């Protein structure tokens, strides 16, 4: 069987990182790279052993040998690139968040479903085996509390994508999607949301702290920030067991479970099973099986998360 072939849209840090993960995965390869800058496309293609480089995302998506497109552009470009890929019949792995707005994401999902093409948000946290262990281990009993933070001090520069509203900047979309996403994975969607935070001079959210409320008193406390260095750890408390997730909690290499016996149970990640590998394998499997959505990262949950983050942002404004 021939290798599963990827096209990579964009050439930034995450594109290079995931591209390297593709090359390292048995049975996969990068066949083409696309960018608005042809020179950067050629440079990344050469580094990843891809035979083709394009100065257009549309031409990348039309590449006949490509099975799937990995969208690594800024959030505001996700819709445009995904539409081109779906129109070309390519499976799509789109970097988180799925889109810059709920409306854009709804368009992407509607188009993919109508075309019968696979689409998935690249939420690598969900594919990390240690996170999946927590999500599926019945020994926790009922999960009562989730606490998670993701923040670092980022010098203010209105031209940088994290501070620029025209590029989908702000802490919530780029960083907050992880602590909010961990709560969503383990507790579902909240029935109440209370958020405080502050805005940057450019108008994007610089920081946010939220309490997510659930029936029966269950809750999640999440924090995200571009203004300070946070622990970037998480703690999950169930009625029978607790998980301490070491930093970075969205891509942990080590977790410690503590049950009624108080004896810690350590789990360590096999480097070959990092979250990038898991999401790449899911796209390949779904494409081979003719599935159009992932049960691990369902599209409706991606849409719900964007709605939740939008609600959080409105409370800060």
Backbone torsions as a table, in degrees:
resi	resn	phi	psi	omega
1	UNK	NA	141.8	179.0
2	UNK	-74.4	159.0	179.2
3	UNK	-66.8	146.7	172.8
4	UNK	-70.6	126.2	-169.0
5	UNK	-110.4	129.4	-177.8
6	UNK	-106.3	147.7	165.4
7	UNK	-112.7	136.6	-178.4
8	UNK	-111.9	123.1	179.3
9	UNK	-99.3	108.0	179.6
10	UNK	108.2	165.8	-172.8
11	UNK	-135.2	19.2	-179.3
12	UNK	-76.1	-168.4	-175.2
13	UNK	-59.3	-46.5	-177.7
14	UNK	-68.7	-33.7	176.7
15	UNK	-63.4	-41.5	179.1
16	UNK	-68.3	-39.7	-178.2
17	UNK	-66.0	-49.2	180.0
18	UNK	-69.3	-34.6	175.8
19	UNK	-58.5	-42.3	177.7
20	UNK	-64.9	-35.7	177.9
21	UNK	-66.5	-37.6	177.2
22	UNK	-61.8	-48.3	-178.0
23	UNK	-62.0	-33.4	-178.5
24	UNK	-78.8	-15.7	-176.3
25	UNK	-84.2	124.1	178.9
26	UNK	-56.9	135.8	176.8
27	UNK	81.5	10.9	177.5
28	UNK	-129.3	156.4	175.1
29	UNK	-155.2	162.4	172.8
30	UNK	-97.5	121.9	-178.6
31	UNK	-97.6	-24.8	-176.3
32	UNK	-158.4	153.2	176.8
33	UNK	-129.6	139.1	178.1
34	UNK	-125.8	144.4	178.7
35	UNK	-158.6	157.5	173.1
36	UNK	-70.5	-15.7	177.3
37	UNK	-108.0	103.8	-175.8
38	UNK	-58.6	-35.4	-179.2
39	UNK	-65.3	-41.0	178.8
40	UNK	-68.5	-35.4	176.7
41	UNK	-63.0	-44.4	179.8
42	UNK	-64.9	-39.0	-178.7
43	UNK	-65.0	-45.1	179.9
44	UNK	-69.3	-38.3	177.6
45	UNK	-58.8	-43.1	179.7
46	UNK	-65.0	-40.3	-178.9
47	UNK	-66.1	-30.2	-176.9
48	UNK	-100.5	1.0	179.3
49	UNK	75.6	22.8	178.9
50	UNK	-83.9	142.2	-176.4
51	UNK	-83.8	-16.2	-174.2
52	UNK	-128.7	144.9	175.8
53	UNK	-139.9	138.5	-175.7
54	UNK	-131.2	147.4	174.8
55	UNK	-93.3	21.9	-177.8
56	UNK	-149.5	133.4	177.0
57	UNK	-68.2	-34.3	179.8
58	UNK	-64.1	-41.6	178.3
59	UNK	-67.8	-37.4	176.3
60	UNK	-58.6	-47.5	-176.8
61	UNK	-66.9	-23.4	180.0
62	UNK	-85.6	-4.1	-178.8
63	UNK	-58.1	121.7	-171.5
64	UNK	-67.6	-24.6	-175.5
65	UNK	-90.6	-4.7	-176.4
66	UNK	-84.9	130.9	178.7
67	UNK	-91.1	-34.0	-175.4
68	UNK	-146.3	150.8	177.7
69	UNK	-111.8	129.5	171.8
70	UNK	-99.1	117.9	-176.5
71	UNK	-94.9	111.8	-176.8
72	UNK	-121.7	22.0	179.7
73	UNK	-76.0	170.8	169.2
74	UNK	-55.9	155.1	-174.5
75	UNK	-51.8	-39.3	-174.6
76	UNK	-68.9	-12.4	178.4
77	UNK	-100.1	-5.8	-175.3
78	UNK	-58.0	-45.3	-177.6
79	UNK	-59.7	-49.0	-177.6
80	UNK	-58.5	-48.1	-176.9
81	UNK	-70.2	-42.4	179.7
82	UNK	-61.8	-40.5	178.3
83	UNK	-60.8	-42.1	179.3
84	UNK	-65.3	-39.8	-179.8
85	UNK	-68.0	-44.3	-179.9
86	UNK	-64.1	-41.6	178.7
87	UNK	-61.4	-29.2	178.9
88	UNK	-87.6	0.0	177.9
89	UNK	79.0	19.6	-178.8
90	UNK	-93.2	141.7	170.7
91	UNK	-63.2	149.2	-174.3
92	UNK	-128.1	126.5	168.9
93	UNK	-112.0	110.4	-172.8
94	UNK	-108.7	125.5	-178.6
95	UNK	-55.2	150.7	-179.6
96	UNK	-74.9	153.4	-16.6
97	UNK	-66.0	161.4	-175.2
98	UNK	-53.1	-36.6	177.1
99	UNK	-156.4	172.9	-178.6
100	UNK	-75.4	-24.8	-178.8
101	UNK	-137.9	160.7	176.5
102	UNK	-61.2	-40.6	-179.2
103	UNK	-61.3	-44.0	178.6
104	UNK	-63.3	-42.5	-179.5
105	UNK	-64.3	-40.3	178.8
106	UNK	-61.7	-38.4	177.1
107	UNK	-63.7	-43.6	179.6
108	UNK	-61.7	-47.5	-177.7
109	UNK	-64.5	-43.5	179.7
110	UNK	-61.2	-44.1	-179.4
111	UNK	-64.5	-42.5	-179.6
112	UNK	-65.0	-41.8	-179.5
113	UNK	-68.0	-40.1	178.7
114	UNK	-66.4	-34.6	-178.9
115	UNK	-85.8	-12.3	-177.0
116	UNK	69.0	36.5	-177.9
117	UNK	-112.5	141.3	-179.1
118	UNK	-69.3	133.2	176.3
119	UNK	-139.5	135.3	178.3
120	UNK	-151.0	140.6	172.8
121	UNK	-74.4	137.2	-178.0
122	UNK	-84.0	67.0	177.6
123	UNK	-91.6	83.5	-171.0
124	UNK	-63.5	-22.7	177.1
125	UNK	-55.5	-39.7	-177.1
126	UNK	-67.3	-18.8	-176.8
127	UNK	-102.0	0.3	175.3
128	UNK	-71.5	125.6	-176.2
129	UNK	-58.1	-31.0	-179.8
130	UNK	-72.4	-38.4	175.1
131	UNK	-66.2	-41.1	179.8
132	UNK	-65.5	-33.2	176.5
133	UNK	-61.4	-46.4	179.5
134	UNK	-62.2	-41.7	-175.8
135	UNK	-69.3	-22.4	-173.3
136	UNK	-115.8	-5.1	-175.4
137	UNK	-82.4	112.5	-177.6
138	UNK	-68.5	-12.8	-178.4
139	UNK	-67.2	-16.0	178.5
140	UNK	-68.2	-22.0	-171.7
141	UNK	72.3	-137.9	176.8
142	UNK	-90.3	124.7	177.2
143	UNK	-73.7	125.2	-176.0
144	UNK	-104.3	-29.8	-173.3
145	UNK	-148.8	139.5	172.8
146	UNK	-128.3	130.3	175.6
147	UNK	-127.4	130.8	-178.1
148	UNK	-155.0	144.5	177.0
149	UNK	-136.0	148.2	173.2
150	UNK	-146.6	108.5	179.0
151	UNK	-158.2	148.3	174.4
152	UNK	-149.5	156.8	-179.2
153	UNK	-80.7	115.2	-178.0
154	UNK	-115.4	114.8	179.3
155	UNK	-54.7	136.6	-177.1
156	UNK	-71.0	125.3	176.9
157	UNK	-147.5	105.1	-175.1
158	UNK	-60.4	-14.8	178.3
159	UNK	-87.3	-16.3	-179.6
160	UNK	-74.4	144.3	-175.0
161	UNK	-58.3	-31.5	-178.6
162	UNK	-71.2	-22.1	-179.7
163	UNK	-105.8	-6.4	-173.2
164	UNK	-97.9	118.4	-179.8
165	UNK	-63.2	-32.1	-178.9
166	UNK	-70.3	-13.2	177.4
167	UNK	-108.4	12.3	179.2
168	UNK	75.8	33.0	-176.1
169	UNK	-71.9	178.4	-178.8
170	UNK	116.6	154.9	-178.6
171	UNK	-69.1	-38.3	-172.1
172	UNK	-62.3	-50.3	-175.9
173	UNK	-69.0	-35.5	-173.3
174	UNK	-90.7	-41.2	-177.2
175	UNK	-109.5	-42.8	-175.4
176	UNK	-62.8	-23.3	179.2
177	UNK	-58.5	-23.8	179.8
178	UNK	-79.1	-55.4	177.0
179	UNK	-63.9	-40.6	174.9
180	UNK	-62.3	-38.8	-178.7
181	UNK	-67.8	-34.3	176.8
182	UNK	-65.8	-40.6	176.9
183	UNK	-63.4	-41.7	178.8
184	UNK	-61.9	-43.1	-178.3
185	UNK	-62.9	-42.5	-171.5
186	UNK	-92.9	-26.4	-176.2
187	UNK	-121.0	-11.7	-177.2
188	UNK	87.7	-162.6	179.7
189	UNK	-86.5	136.0	-176.3
190	UNK	-73.1	157.8	173.9
191	UNK	-93.2	-12.2	177.4
192	UNK	-147.7	153.6	-178.0
193	UNK	-145.3	126.1	176.6
194	UNK	-126.1	121.5	-173.1
195	UNK	-131.1	139.7	169.7
196	UNK	-128.9	159.7	-178.6
197	UNK	173.0	-162.4	179.3
198	UNK	-148.1	161.0	-179.1
199	UNK	-107.4	150.9	173.9
200	UNK	-82.5	164.1	176.7
201	UNK	-54.5	-29.3	179.7
202	UNK	-76.8	-11.0	179.3
203	UNK	101.1	-10.1	178.3
204	UNK	-79.4	160.6	178.6
205	UNK	-73.9	123.8	-179.2
206	UNK	-88.8	-28.9	179.8
207	UNK	-159.7	156.9	178.1
208	UNK	-156.7	139.6	173.0
209	UNK	-128.9	131.1	-174.5
210	UNK	-133.2	145.5	170.4
211	UNK	-109.3	117.5	178.0
212	UNK	-98.8	125.8	-173.6
213	UNK	-107.2	139.2	-177.2
214	UNK	-131.6	160.9	179.2
215	UNK	-56.5	147.3	176.4
216	UNK	75.0	14.6	177.8
217	UNK	85.6	2.0	175.5
218	UNK	-66.8	152.9	-174.6
219	UNK	-158.7	164.0	172.5
220	UNK	-137.1	137.4	175.0
221	UNK	-116.0	119.5	-174.8
222	UNK	-128.1	147.2	178.5
223	UNK	-136.9	145.1	174.7
224	UNK	-147.1	146.1	-174.0
225	UNK	-162.0	146.4	168.8
226	UNK	-105.8	8.2	-173.0
227	UNK	-108.5	-12.7	-176.8
228	UNK	-156.4	160.3	-178.9
229	UNK	-89.6	112.0	-176.3
230	UNK	-96.0	167.5	179.2
231	UNK	-62.6	-30.3	-179.4
232	UNK	59.2	33.3	176.9
233	UNK	-114.0	173.5	177.1
234	UNK	-143.9	155.0	176.1
235	UNK	-136.3	131.1	180.0
236	UNK	-119.8	123.1	-175.8
237	UNK	-116.6	120.5	174.6
238	UNK	-109.7	175.4	-179.3
239	UNK	-70.4	-17.8	-177.5
240	UNK	-123.7	-16.8	-176.6
241	UNK	-154.2	153.6	177.7
242	UNK	-121.7	145.0	174.4
243	UNK	-118.9	127.2	170.7
244	UNK	-103.9	116.2	-175.1
245	UNK	-103.4	114.7	-175.9
246	UNK	-74.0	155.8	-179.1
247	UNK	-67.5	144.2	-7.8
248	UNK	-79.5	126.0	-171.3
249	UNK	-64.1	-24.9	-179.0
250	UNK	-78.7	-11.4	176.5
251	UNK	-145.8	58.8	-171.5
252	UNK	-71.7	146.1	172.6
253	UNK	-104.9	-8.5	-177.7
254	UNK	-154.6	134.4	171.3
255	UNK	-132.7	155.9	176.8
256	UNK	-126.1	124.3	177.9
257	UNK	-102.4	136.6	178.2
258	UNK	-128.8	121.0	-178.5
259	UNK	-108.1	-163.5	-177.5
260	UNK	-58.0	-29.2	-178.3
261	UNK	-75.5	-11.6	-179.2
262	UNK	69.4	4.2	177.6
263	UNK	-85.7	120.0	-178.2
264	UNK	-67.3	141.9	180.0
265	UNK	-120.0	108.8	-175.1
266	UNK	-93.5	137.3	174.4
267	UNK	-125.3	133.1	-176.6
268	UNK	-120.2	138.8	-177.2
269	UNK	-74.3	135.3	167.6
270	UNK	-75.9	120.7	-176.4
271	UNK	-53.9	-28.1	-179.7
272	UNK	-71.7	-12.6	-176.6
273	UNK	-113.5	32.4	178.0
274	UNK	-64.3	169.0	-175.4
275	UNK	-62.0	-33.3	178.4
276	UNK	-61.6	-45.3	-179.7
277	UNK	-60.2	-41.7	-178.2
278	UNK	-63.5	-44.2	-178.8
279	UNK	-71.3	-33.6	176.8
280	UNK	-64.8	-41.8	178.9
281	UNK	-66.0	-35.6	179.2
282	UNK	-64.1	-41.4	179.0
283	UNK	-64.3	-44.4	179.9
284	UNK	-62.4	-45.8	-179.0
285	UNK	-64.2	-43.9	-179.2
286	UNK	-63.7	-41.0	179.5
287	UNK	-63.4	-43.0	180.0
288	UNK	-66.2	-34.0	-176.8
289	UNK	-89.8	-5.8	-179.4
290	UNK	77.8	17.2	177.1
291	UNK	-78.8	146.8	-179.7
292	UNK	-106.8	-6.9	177.8
293	UNK	-143.4	161.3	178.0
294	UNK	-102.1	136.6	175.2
295	UNK	-77.3	-18.7	179.0
296	UNK	-81.2	-38.9	177.1
297	UNK	-130.1	77.4	-176.8
298	UNK	-67.5	148.4	-178.8
299	UNK	-63.7	-37.2	179.9
300	UNK	-62.6	-31.5	177.9
301	UNK	-74.9	-31.9	174.2
302	UNK	-65.1	-42.3	178.2
303	UNK	-64.8	-43.0	-179.2
304	UNK	-62.9	-38.0	179.5
305	UNK	-65.6	-41.4	177.3
306	UNK	-62.4	-37.8	176.4
307	UNK	-64.5	-40.7	179.6
308	UNK	-64.9	-44.2	179.5
309	UNK	-65.7	-35.4	176.7
310	UNK	-65.3	-40.0	176.8
311	UNK	-62.5	-41.7	178.9
312	UNK	-62.9	-42.4	-179.5
313	UNK	-64.0	-37.8	179.7
314	UNK	-65.1	-31.8	180.0
315	UNK	-73.0	-21.2	179.0
316	UNK	-83.5	-35.0	-173.8
317	UNK	-58.3	NA	NA
